Amino acid sequence: MYCLRWGGGLEDDGVIDLSKENPNWYAVYTKSRHEKLTSKFLVSRGVVTFLPLRSVLSRWKDRKKLITVPLFPSYVFVNILQKDIHNVIYSKGVLRMVGINGVPYPIPNEQIESIEKLVKSDLKYDPYPYVNIGAEAEIKNGPLAGVVGKIIEKRPSKHIVVLSVDLIKRSVSVEVHVHDIELL
């Protein structure tokens, strides 16, 4: 338990119990093509990680193979307490933690939960350039119910919705039926 003193006095009216602090999601920027290795290393150190992957068909001269690659190249997400940032920064494969002015900044839980929900669904999804503009909409039905994203393209029966992680400026697109979306 830490005690903060306000106004230079000795009173204990600013007591903060750090044991009740909730972990936050942070983005870790890794060495190129070291996302899986970094995630595995962090998990071995007891860190909760999230590395969204997607399957792609890789073609060589003599064969084709389905491989899994990171949805957001060079990024791994970690769910840690602020006091544990130091342990993550000095881990194998980590170049830095994403933040503002050199200070790691947490990612809203809803953004990570949206990407987790998408990856667990059977829907087809692809990386998409980050979108600053567009109408926000909530998906009301299906495996992504409750997820909020931005509509970037309207088609007769389906819309393309983009889910974004603002801090790292990365997005992913998914097709959703028109009747499953409600504008916010």
Contacts in CASP RR format, 6 or more apart in sequence:
PFRMAT RR
TARGET T0000
AUTHOR 0000-0000-0000
METHOD contacts of the structure
MODEL  1
MYCLRWGGGLEDDGVIDLSKENPNWYAVYTKSRHEKLTSKFLVSRGVVTF
LPLRSVLSRWKDRKKLITVPLFPSYVFVNILQKDIHNVIYSKGVLRMVGI
NGVPYPIPNEQIESIEKLVKSDLKYDPYPYVNIGAEAEIKNGPLAGVVGK
IIEKRPSKHIVVLSVDLIKRSVSVEVHVHDIELL
1 15 0 8 1.000
1 16 0 8 1.000
1 17 0 8 1.000
1 18 0 8 1.000
1 19 0 8 1.000
2 15 0 8 1.000
2 16 0 8 1.000
2 18 0 8 1.000
3 12 0 8 1.000
3 14 0 8 1.000
3 15 0 8 1.000
3 16 0 8 1.000
4 14 0 8 1.000
4 15 0 8 1.000
4 16 0 8 1.000
5 11 0 8 1.000
5 12 0 8 1.000
5 14 0 8 1.000
6 13 0 8 1.000
6 14 0 8 1.000
18 81 0 8 1.000
18 83 0 8 1.000
21 81 0 8 1.000
21 82 0 8 1.000
21 83 0 8 1.000
22 81 0 8 1.000
23 48 0 8 1.000
23 79 0 8 1.000
23 80 0 8 1.000
23 81 0 8 1.000
24 79 0 8 1.000
24 80 0 8 1.000
24 81 0 8 1.000
24 82 0 8 1.000
24 106 0 8 1.000
24 107 0 8 1.000
24 109 0 8 1.000
25 50 0 8 1.000
25 77 0 8 1.000
25 78 0 8 1.000
25 79 0 8 1.000
25 106 0 8 1.000
25 107 0 8 1.000
25 108 0 8 1.000
25 109 0 8 1.000
25 111 0 8 1.000
25 112 0 8 1.000
26 77 0 8 1.000
26 78 0 8 1.000
26 79 0 8 1.000
26 80 0 8 1.000
26 85 0 8 1.000
26 88 0 8 1.000
26 97 0 8 1.000
26 98 0 8 1.000
26 104 0 8 1.000
26 105 0 8 1.000
26 106 0 8 1.000
26 107 0 8 1.000
27 75 0 8 1.000
27 76 0 8 1.000
27 77 0 8 1.000
27 97 0 8 1.000
27 98 0 8 1.000
27 99 0 8 1.000
27 107 0 8 1.000
27 165 0 8 1.000
27 167 0 8 1.000
27 168 0 8 1.000
28 38 0 8 1.000
28 42 0 8 1.000
28 75 0 8 1.000
28 76 0 8 1.000
28 77 0 8 1.000
28 78 0 8 1.000
28 88 0 8 1.000
28 94 0 8 1.000
28 96 0 8 1.000
28 97 0 8 1.000
28 98 0 8 1.000
29 74 0 8 1.000
29 75 0 8 1.000
29 94 0 8 1.000
29 95 0 8 1.000
29 96 0 8 1.000
29 97 0 8 1.000
29 98 0 8 1.000
30 38 0 8 1.000
30 74 0 8 1.000
30 75 0 8 1.000
30 76 0 8 1.000
30 93 0 8 1.000
30 94 0 8 1.000
30 95 0 8 1.000
31 38 0 8 1.000
31 74 0 8 1.000
31 93 0 8 1.000
31 95 0 8 1.000
32 73 0 8 1.000
32 74 0 8 1.000
33 73 0 8 1.000
34 93 0 8 1.000
35 51 0 8 1.000
35 70 0 8 1.000
35 73 0 8 1.000
35 74 0 8 1.000
35 75 0 8 1.000
35 76 0 8 1.000
36 51 0 8 1.000
36 70 0 8 1.000
37 92 0 8 1.000
37 93 0 8 1.000
38 76 0 8 1.000
38 91 0 8 1.000
38 92 0 8 1.000
38 93 0 8 1.000
38 94 0 8 1.000
39 49 0 8 1.000
39 51 0 8 1.000
39 76 0 8 1.000
41 91 0 8 1.000
41 92 0 8 1.000
41 93 0 8 1.000
42 49 0 8 1.000
42 76 0 8 1.000
42 78 0 8 1.000
42 88 0 8 1.000
42 91 0 8 1.000
43 49 0 8 1.000
45 87 0 8 1.000
45 91 0 8 1.000
47 78 0 8 1.000
47 79 0 8 1.000
47 80 0 8 1.000
47 84 0 8 1.000
47 87 0 8 1.000
47 88 0 8 1.000
47 91 0 8 1.000
48 78 0 8 1.000
48 79 0 8 1.000
48 80 0 8 1.000
49 76 0 8 1.000
49 77 0 8 1.000
49 78 0 8 1.000
49 79 0 8 1.000
50 76 0 8 1.000
50 77 0 8 1.000
50 78 0 8 1.000
50 79 0 8 1.000
50 112 0 8 1.000
50 115 0 8 1.000
50 116 0 8 1.000
51 70 0 8 1.000
51 76 0 8 1.000
51 77 0 8 1.000
52 70 0 8 1.000
52 71 0 8 1.000
52 72 0 8 1.000
52 115 0 8 1.000
52 116 0 8 1.000
52 119 0 8 1.000
52 172 0 8 1.000
53 68 0 8 1.000
53 69 0 8 1.000
53 70 0 8 1.000
53 71 0 8 1.000
53 119 0 8 1.000
54 68 0 8 1.000
54 69 0 8 1.000
54 70 0 8 1.000
54 71 0 8 1.000
54 119 0 8 1.000
54 125 0 8 1.000
54 126 0 8 1.000
54 127 0 8 1.000
55 66 0 8 1.000
55 67 0 8 1.000
55 68 0 8 1.000
56 66 0 8 1.000
56 67 0 8 1.000
56 68 0 8 1.000
56 69 0 8 1.000
57 64 0 8 1.000
57 65 0 8 1.000
57 66 0 8 1.000
58 64 0 8 1.000
58 65 0 8 1.000
58 66 0 8 1.000
58 67 0 8 1.000
71 115 0 8 1.000
71 119 0 8 1.000
71 125 0 8 1.000
71 127 0 8 1.000
71 172 0 8 1.000
72 127 0 8 1.000
72 165 0 8 1.000
72 168 0 8 1.000
72 170 0 8 1.000
75 98 0 8 1.000
75 168 0 8 1.000
75 170 0 8 1.000
77 107 0 8 1.000
77 112 0 8 1.000
78 88 0 8 1.000
79 112 0 8 1.000
80 87 0 8 1.000
80 88 0 8 1.000
85 97 0 8 1.000
85 104 0 8 1.000
88 94 0 8 1.000
88 97 0 8 1.000
89 96 0 8 1.000
89 97 0 8 1.000
96 102 0 8 1.000
97 104 0 8 1.000
98 104 0 8 1.000
98 105 0 8 1.000
98 167 0 8 1.000
98 168 0 8 1.000
99 105 0 8 1.000
99 167 0 8 1.000
105 167 0 8 1.000
107 165 0 8 1.000
107 166 0 8 1.000
107 167 0 8 1.000
107 168 0 8 1.000
108 166 0 8 1.000
110 148 0 8 1.000
111 163 0 8 1.000
111 164 0 8 1.000
111 165 0 8 1.000
111 166 0 8 1.000
112 165 0 8 1.000
113 147 0 8 1.000
114 144 0 8 1.000
114 147 0 8 1.000
114 148 0 8 1.000
114 149 0 8 1.000
114 163 0 8 1.000
115 163 0 8 1.000
115 165 0 8 1.000
115 172 0 8 1.000
117 143 0 8 1.000
117 144 0 8 1.000
117 147 0 8 1.000
118 125 0 8 1.000
118 144 0 8 1.000
118 147 0 8 1.000
118 163 0 8 1.000
118 172 0 8 1.000
118 174 0 8 1.000
119 125 0 8 1.000
120 143 0 8 1.000
121 143 0 8 1.000
121 144 0 8 1.000
122 143 0 8 1.000
123 143 0 8 1.000
123 144 0 8 1.000
123 174 0 8 1.000
123 175 0 8 1.000
124 174 0 8 1.000
124 175 0 8 1.000
125 172 0 8 1.000
125 173 0 8 1.000
125 174 0 8 1.000
126 172 0 8 1.000
126 173 0 8 1.000
127 170 0 8 1.000
127 171 0 8 1.000
127 172 0 8 1.000
127 173 0 8 1.000
128 152 0 8 1.000
128 162 0 8 1.000
128 171 0 8 1.000
128 172 0 8 1.000
128 173 0 8 1.000
129 171 0 8 1.000
130 164 0 8 1.000
130 169 0 8 1.000
130 170 0 8 1.000
130 171 0 8 1.000
131 150 0 8 1.000
131 152 0 8 1.000
131 162 0 8 1.000
131 164 0 8 1.000
131 171 0 8 1.000
133 150 0 8 1.000
134 150 0 8 1.000
134 151 0 8 1.000
134 152 0 8 1.000
135 150 0 8 1.000
135 151 0 8 1.000
135 183 0 8 1.000
135 184 0 8 1.000
136 148 0 8 1.000
136 149 0 8 1.000
136 150 0 8 1.000
136 151 0 8 1.000
136 183 0 8 1.000
136 184 0 8 1.000
137 148 0 8 1.000
137 149 0 8 1.000
137 150 0 8 1.000
137 151 0 8 1.000
137 159 0 8 1.000
137 161 0 8 1.000
137 181 0 8 1.000
137 182 0 8 1.000
137 183 0 8 1.000
137 184 0 8 1.000
138 146 0 8 1.000
138 147 0 8 1.000
138 148 0 8 1.000
138 149 0 8 1.000
138 181 0 8 1.000
138 182 0 8 1.000
138 184 0 8 1.000
139 145 0 8 1.000
139 146 0 8 1.000
139 147 0 8 1.000
139 148 0 8 1.000
139 149 0 8 1.000
139 161 0 8 1.000
139 176 0 8 1.000
139 180 0 8 1.000
139 181 0 8 1.000
140 146 0 8 1.000
140 180 0 8 1.000
140 181 0 8 1.000
140 182 0 8 1.000
141 177 0 8 1.000
141 179 0 8 1.000
141 180 0 8 1.000
142 180 0 8 1.000
144 174 0 8 1.000
144 176 0 8 1.000
147 163 0 8 1.000
148 184 0 8 1.000
149 161 0 8 1.000
149 162 0 8 1.000
149 163 0 8 1.000
149 164 0 8 1.000
150 161 0 8 1.000
150 162 0 8 1.000
150 164 0 8 1.000
151 159 0 8 1.000
151 160 0 8 1.000
151 161 0 8 1.000
151 162 0 8 1.000
151 181 0 8 1.000
151 183 0 8 1.000
152 160 0 8 1.000
152 161 0 8 1.000
152 162 0 8 1.000
152 173 0 8 1.000
153 159 0 8 1.000
153 160 0 8 1.000
156 178 0 8 1.000
157 177 0 8 1.000
157 178 0 8 1.000
158 175 0 8 1.000
158 176 0 8 1.000
158 177 0 8 1.000
158 178 0 8 1.000
159 175 0 8 1.000
159 176 0 8 1.000
159 177 0 8 1.000
159 178 0 8 1.000
159 181 0 8 1.000
160 173 0 8 1.000
160 174 0 8 1.000
160 175 0 8 1.000
160 176 0 8 1.000
161 173 0 8 1.000
161 174 0 8 1.000
161 175 0 8 1.000
161 176 0 8 1.000
161 181 0 8 1.000
162 171 0 8 1.000
162 172 0 8 1.000
162 173 0 8 1.000
162 174 0 8 1.000
163 171 0 8 1.000
163 172 0 8 1.000
163 173 0 8 1.000
163 174 0 8 1.000
164 170 0 8 1.000
164 171 0 8 1.000
164 172 0 8 1.000
165 171 0 8 1.000
END
